[in-house]
Amino acid sequence: MRSFLEFSDLIKPTSQKAFFKDHYGKAPYLVKGDAELYASLFNWNDFSNLLLMTNVWTGTTLKIVLDEEIIDPATYTRQTVGRDGTSVLRPNPGDVNKWMTKGASVVLDAAEHMHPGLRAITEAISFATNCMVSCNIYCSFDGHQAFTSHYDTTDVFVLQLDGAKKWRVYEGQFEDPIEADGYYFSSFDKDHHDRAKGRTKMTPTLKPGNLLYLPKGRYHDACALKGPSLHATFATTQARGVDFLQTIMNSMVEVPEFRAALPNLDDAEAHTKHIYELAERLKALLQQPEIAEQMREDQKRRAFVDISRYQLPTAAPINVYRVRHVDHNVSLGGGGYILNANGKTVAIPADTVDAVKWVLDRNAFLKHDLEENTPDLDASSRRDLLSMMLEIGLLDMLER
């Protein structure tokens, strides 16, 4: 497997540019996909091997669901001592298997780093969306619906790995849901959801290689058809304005006005005046350019905190180059080849054009990827090329 899987490979024949321009964050979208690629990334044998890693899963991260009812973990787990010495509920394979024979679905949560193929997909979606991504795996059996109609607080990419599953996607969509009371699915009762989900908008049957994109808040449900079904969902955790406020709250203690005591609460005029002064001070702080830069760095850290590589047996760290989401193109001008990126224009030597185009055609790469794909370039030219693309803001280096 190469260093990084490209998001464009997951959504063929749709292009990445078209997907983000026409579909992302707007409406559900079904992609034909590549069944052979999906099968090479994760299959039934891989799922079975994960299930056998009983010292990894607990009654929380391995769920069993039958006909919209979440099964009590006590029926398929045993109390044991975890790897950190604390008491945990570990799944018992025999009991898990008994539930599956009854038609129950098995769900593995937080599986994004548990298998190379799942990690590859997770990273591909992460680089394409600039978001942290998590993965759940679903093993279902014909005629049994695991979860009731619901919406998620994240955008979701559903990859059908094997079998067939019929989905119902509804017209209803909760605007900007978040994990807070009054804004996520469990905040409301069934009657509310039955009204809010609206009419059925689409009923795609996902087959191996299909990908279904669902924007956050969109109501949906699914049921396996004849035979077993295996699919994985990849959820994006987007940065929100509330995250920004939580970030700066920690630094407010450094501002004298925010450390000062509030006026007597019975002195309404003085109290109101003080609050207005705090608001103006906060506004001034937020408008400082370094605050916006701090938030961008924090957003980047959250999105890519788990993306790294080892180059063993060499012990030195390895850098990941991320192609930033900025407008870019290569053109031939009167004086030679020109690279336009991030609002900047630079001349590039003719012998580096293919290398530049190779970089522009992906979301992330390692230095040795560039070396392998540009055999005619010498080390000095590659080094200069990387420095130039970093300088103009086309590339971002995730240092580890």
Secondary structure, 3 states (H helix, E strand, C coil): CCCCCCHHHHCCCCCHHHHHHHCCCCCCEEECCCHHHHHHHCCHHHHHHHHCCCCCCCCCCEEEEECCEECCHHHCEEEEECCCCCEEEEECHHHHHHHHHCCCEEEECCCCCCCHHHHHHHHHHHHHHCCEEEEEEEEECCCCCCCCCECCCCEEEEEEEECCEEEEEEEEECCCCCCCCCCCHHHCCHHHHHHHCCCEEECCEECCCCEEEECCCEEEEEEECCCCEEEEEEEEECCCHHHHHHHHHCCHHHCHHHHCCCCCCCCHHHHHHHHHHHHHHHHHHHCCHHHHHHHHHHHHHHHHCCCCCCECCECCCCCEEEECCCCEEEEEECCEEEEEECCEEEEECHHHHHHHHHHHCCCEEEHHHHHHHCCCCCHHHHHHHHHHHHHCCCEEEECC
